[in-house]
Each structure stands twice: as structure tokens, then as C-alpha cells.
Amino acid sequence: MEVKFSIRRYDPESSNAVSHFQEYQLDLNDSSTVLDGLIEIREEIDGTLSLRCSCRSAICGSCAMRINGQAGLACNTKVIDVLPKDGSPIIVEPAGNLPLIKDLIVDFAPFWSKVNAVDPWLKPEGEEPEEEYLAPNEDMLHLAGVMSCIMCGACVSDCTVLAVDENFLGPAALAKAYRFVGDPRDDDDDNRLKMLNGNNGIWDCTRCMQCVEVCPKGVDPMGRIMALRDKAMTAGYNNTNGARHAKAFSDSVKHSGWLDELQLPIKSFGIFNIKAMIGLIPLGIRAQLNGKRPPIFHKSIPGADKVRKIFDKVENKI
Amino acid sequence: MQSHDVLILGAGLAGMRAALAATEEGVDVAVVSKVHPVRSHSGAAQGGINAALTDRGDDWKDHAYDTIKGSDFLGDQDAIEIMCREAGEEVIAMEHMGAIFNRDEEGKLGTRSFGGQRQARTFFVADFTGQALLHVLYEQIIKAGVRVYEEWFVVSLIMEDGKCSGAVLMEISSGHIEVARAKSVILATGGLGRVFEPSTNALICTGDGMGLAYRVGAPLMDMEMVQYHPTTLKGSGALLSEAARGEGAYLLNSKGERFMLEYAPEFKELASRDVVSRCEQTEINAGRGIDGCVLLDVRHLGEKLINERLGQIRELGIDFANVDMVTDPVPVRPGMHYIMGGVKADVDGLTPVPGLYAAGEVACVSVHGGNRLGANSLLDTLVFGRRSGRHAAEASKHMSHTNINDSYANAVKIQLESLLDNPKGETFGQLRTDLGATMNQHLAVYRNETGMKEALAKIGEIKQRYKSVYVPDKTKIFNTNLMFTIEMNFMIDCAETIAISAIDRTESRGAHTREDMPERDDENWLKHILISKDGDQHKLSYKDIVITNWEPTVRQY
């Protein structure tokens, strides 16, 4: 079948180094992947096209890029699945949220420095046993789900927080951190959670689901970040905006059956946090002007007692 | 100029294991890799790693015998003994470093069955064992603070005063050429799969290490021994792990018959790889295949087990062949997967070139002989990676640097400039396609003299065409086309040594099956073929195999 690729090109050495789209016409078949197309271009049509790729089996993590605006591995994205119906080209661009080097190649240095920041190695306590550490198979299988992360950076590319705050540790590094916190052999949970609970850590995720959506290996980075939040709060790390926000949220719903939006930011930031309180004033004014101010007096909804019972049941179960 | 005690080329399992072992010896170590370490092809190993643990009622001697029989008695038994004896220690070390592994009911490491072995002794992490181990070793490299030249390409080895004294490197992100001086150099660059098309190997597996070593006079051994894996996916040629058969999968022909019951009544689908690949090819050639394939059937294993232990290959089937193995059998065929041969190395990784070591797939120790058992390659990388790293570090303590300078960089610069100056014409892509097709046609599961000679002639022709190969990209930053063109030259050397060695071995043994000489010939061929460069020519020599305890017998599965 006739397929058009429109590829974002960038040559840092050219005199006017700006990125532009270049179109290529290919003849591919039903089982061809986007990577097959790119390799054909690179080897037969235009040898100046640069991209990283290696295994072609979704295991080396080299070929994450944006295809029609969404991050994914070129090697396991079938052309037929992303081919626009109207005959327009498949748009291929480098991964986002990382500095562009050339064509489809981005600089992974920030990615790895964040992974390295979570102390990504096992820290067992005490003397090593002569044989293996004993560990339940279910725990290991659970970790295998995180270990299957191939560090391709698709989640980082499309993370909506990283797009506005480059200091966020990001989904890949946090999933990696979970891999150790969740490991029964690791004995450094306390320090790990303390660090992850800090600035740029687990509480900066906005739960947009984008990382879950684009992960080619089903790692569920956001789910791991949420699990880390649970573990941090259980371990007593409650003194963050995020932890207070989570608590205020559930307290409100438990108490009245719905969310008290007026109290939520106050409880999250803390009433004595004068700077934050002042910072909320413009938001309050905008809400008022747009008719979106929450009621001053928060009343319980009918049947709130039933909601409370649900909470009791769930909490007792835990 | 950079300077290190031990310079390791390649950052897969062998390279990183060597780096850790050398670092533990307290010397200055650096690793060079043309890709980020976790992108290395070790990560693609799926099924597991073999070890005979005594507390599981297993014995390393049984593992050794299975390996020897698997090698069709071409493996060196002293080296195989070392590998099998040290296997348990190595697996446990990886577990202690953080590798997760599937467990049994008691929480101890669990095993699965693998081909050609009488015991279930393959330790595994679902079906991505290689990736799990690779990432753990990378974690340890970070922890130990080992210097990694990430995305640096090795252009040549430096020989001075009769010893290997370093390498000339190209930083891919800038095109900068740099000399790295070293007291010991360890090749851990992996295999050469891309010489064949198709191959299960990654695009980076271009035989660089074998080409580099060959050019400085190191002999390559057992190069005729090329493994075709029995279950590669129709179409893309992606690998479907032996773990599928380890968990109980059937192989079926077009009539729906489990043909392995006939060929290998005892081991059935779990006979050694060369045997299963041959049987598949025989079925296909006899017209009992489907579109050049046979079928891999796991439906009877049930969705739960498939998801838990074969999840990745289920995904591969869905992604690359539109088949969900839970509901349908998957079309598979033998596909080039591994080279048993490589740079001749002893049990400490030392090659006949002073200062030069080799470990992992690039090396030939020879523990795999004529046919490697599944899950012995990860073991090989770790055991001989560690031994090489330790030996190279220890040796470097008693050595001073050879007196070399940047002139080596200048020589490479001139060579690359001349390559870039070639006038417009054929690029590496066409050469690679032609080479791969030739190898896959004539040096595959079944071989014969006429075909192999035809291949050798074709390789000679490609070698000529390479002299005027055109590099369309003239930039410095990430000039991947230039890199592939340099790799192409390594691949031509590899192909030539494979073809010459294969023509020379006038018998059928292991993966080397000749239609014109179907019998194994123990009288004349219990020896390795070594090929080394001799000016513009090559020379062959021979080395008797080492037999310690196990005399060659008829091989049946």
C-alpha cells in the first residue's frame, strides 16, 4: 500500500538550524511497522535521516518517538493502525520533553539523571545469605510488571507535568523507584519514601493518565506513583501539600458525601501558609466572576451517612 | 587521549559483568558502548539462565554433559566444566544484586525446562530474563560509578609493541575521534546476526568485535557454527522464546501432527535447537509446512499461564503477526539467532593477542561447540565476563601503559575522510541486503559445497563493491550512516570467515549440516577450525578439542 510519512527533520549543523517536515512516499504492506518504513527511508531513500533503533522487538527501548502526536515505539506500531483515513501522511516526530539533538534523536541525559536520582539499586540490610533471598512469587511477579519497563522514555515524552515543570522526576524514574520500595528484599524504604515525598517527587503527578496510555509495556507508571503515595502516607509522611490534599479530599467526602472545594486548598496548603493563601485570592475572584464559587456553607448531601458506611467498610477492611 | 587500566568494549551482560569484576579489583575501568547499556542486545534474551543448583537435587556434571552433548561434542570440556561449576554462584550473585526471578512455593528461585537438558534448571524472569539481568547490572554499574562512554563507537584496536594497547573511538554525538589507551582491552561486543537476513538479532549486532580482533591478527574459531533458532515469527522474524516449548508448547506441521514425536521420541519439542530446526526445515521442504512455516501451539497451556510466563511473546505474536497465541497457533520457522564461534579465548578470556580479551557472544571459549543450548548464553556472558574482568584487572596491576599517542586518531580521521569522499553511488544498505540474503540462502540450516562456494564468491563481490561505498550523510553529529558503513566492513569480514570455515569442515556436526556430507566424522573432525588474517589473505589452522570425561557418542534426543 502507498503510504506517506511526514518526518520532522532537524540538522543542528546546518546554517539555518530550524526543524521542518519532510515528506516521503513508501510502498509498505499490512504487517509493516512505522520502524520498517523509517529504515527503508534511511537505507534506500535518504541516508541522512537519523534515528535510534535496534531490536525491532519492543525490548531495547531505543525507538520511542511521537507518531501522529502520541509517543510510542516505532517498532511495535503498525503502519495500518496509524494511517490517516483521508490519505494524509503519518506524522513522525522526536520524543517530547527531552532536548532535541538531530532529526528523531533526543538527548536522554536528563532522563537518566532522574533515574539515577532515585538510587536505582537494591539496598538489602544485613549480611548476604549464602543462598538466594527468600521472597514470595506473587511479590516477584508484581515487581516483574514494573521491571518490564524498557526505559524507552515514551511516558516522559508525553508527561503533561514535565511539559510545564522540567524538574519533575517524571513517570519513568518514579516507576523505577517503586520497583525498589515494593521489593521485599530492599531495606531502605524509609529514606526512599522521604526523598520521593520531597519536591519534584510523587506529589507533582496530576494523574492525567498520559503515561499509562502511551507506555508500550503496560508498566502503569501513574499507578506506581499512586502506590508510592499510599506507602509514603502509611509511613507517616503526611506533611506535604499533596498528602494533606489527599486527606482533606477523603475527609470531606467521608463527612458530607461530596467535596468541600472551599476548604480543600486551605487544608492542602495549611491556613497559616499566608503566601499560599494570598496566592489563592485571584483564583477565588475568577471563580466568583464566572459563577463557579463553591458554596460558603458546605452541607451534607442526602444519604451522606451511606457514603460514610462505605468508608468505614473499606477502612476496616484495610 | 583517554587512559584507563581496563577498557571494556561493549556494555551488554558480558561487558558490564566484566566491568564490575574489574572494578572490585580496584583498578580504573571504563566501558565503551555504541548504544546506551540498557539498549544492548543481551536484553532481548527471553527464556532464562541455566545453573545446576545442588540444593535442587541437580549436579553441575549433568549440566556439563547436556552442554557437551548439545555441542555435538565440539565444545571444550574443560571450559564447559568451569562454566557449569560456577553457574550457581553467578545466578545467586545476580539475585543478591537485585534480579527478581520467578519463585517456587517456598520463595526460592523457580526453574523451567529448556531444550536438550534432562533437568529443569533454567532460572527465569517471565520471558524477559535478559532484560531483567541487563537492567540489574546497569544499576550496579551506576552504583559502582564505572565510567561509561555512552554512544561511542569503536573504529579500531591499537596494537603497539606486539600488544593490544587501546582503541580508537568515535563519539557518535559529535563525530569526535579519540584515542583510549588501556593496559588490557576486553571485547564484549556481542554477535554478528545482521550478517544474515532475516535474523532475530538487533540491528546493532554487526560483528564489530570479531572484525576488530580479526584485523589485529586474533584468530576466529568455530565460525562455521551458526545457530538457527527453531521458533522465529513468520514475517518479522522476531524471536519467540524456547520458554514456550519449555512450558509445554507443541510444534505442528500442516497436517496438525506433532512431528517431533517421530524425530526425537525422548526430548520431543525440547530436543536441542539444531535438531529441532533441522526437523522443521525437513518438514517444510517435504511440503508439510504452511507458507514456509510450521506452527507453534500453546493453546492447551491456558491464558493464565501464558500471561504469567509468556506474556511478552504473546504480545509479539499479536503485534507482529496478528495472531493471539491464546486462541490460535503461531506460524514459526528456523531463523538465524546466534554464532557459537567467535574470537578464540581461553577460560580467562585471554585471546592469543597479548592484552586482548574476549567474553560473551563475541568470544569462542568454546563452551557451545557446534550448538548452544538455550539459556546457556546468558550464563556464558556472566561467567566469562566476570573471569575476563578479574583477570584483565589483575594483569593490568603488573603492567605499565604502552607509549602511544594521538597519531592513531589521525590515521582514523584520514581513513574516514577518504570514505566520506567516495563519489555518489551504492550505499551500505544495498550491500547489507545482498549479503544477508546470500548468507541466509547458502549458510542456513542445510548447506552444501556448491551453495557455500557461491556465497563465498558473492561475498568477494560485495567486498569489491564496498571499496567505493557511498556515504550520503556528511555531518558530524549522529552521522549514523557513516557508522553503519563502517559496521558493514566488519560484517563482510565476518561473513567471509563463516563461509570459508564452513566450506572447510567436510562433515555434518551440530548446526553445520551438509547435504553433501551428512555424517559426523569423529575420526577427522574432533577439532576446531581457526581462521586468521594473513595480509590480504587468510590462513586456517586447527586445534584439537579438549576431552576431560565424556567421550563422543552417537547423539540422540
Interface residues (C-beta under 8 A of the other chain):
Chain A: D11 P12 E13 S31 T33 I39 R42 E43 E44 D46 G47 T48 S50 L51 R52 C53 S54 C55 R56 S57 A58 I59 C60 G61 S62 N76 K78 I101 K102 D103 I105 F108 W112 N116 P120 W121 L122 P124 E128 E131 E132 Y133 L134 A135 P136 N137 M140 L141 L143 A144 M147 S148 I150 M151 D183 R185
Chain B: V35 H36 V38 R39 S40 H41 G43 A44 D55 I92 E95 H96 M97 G98 I100 F101 N102 R103 D104 E105 E106 G107 K108 L109 G110 V125 A126 F128 Q131 A132 H135 V136 E139 Q140 I142 K143 S173 A202 L203 I204 G235 S236 A238 L239 E308 Q312 E315 L316 D319 F320 A321 N322 T427 F428 G429 Q430 R432 T433 V471 P472 D473 T475 K476 I477 F478 N479 T480 N481
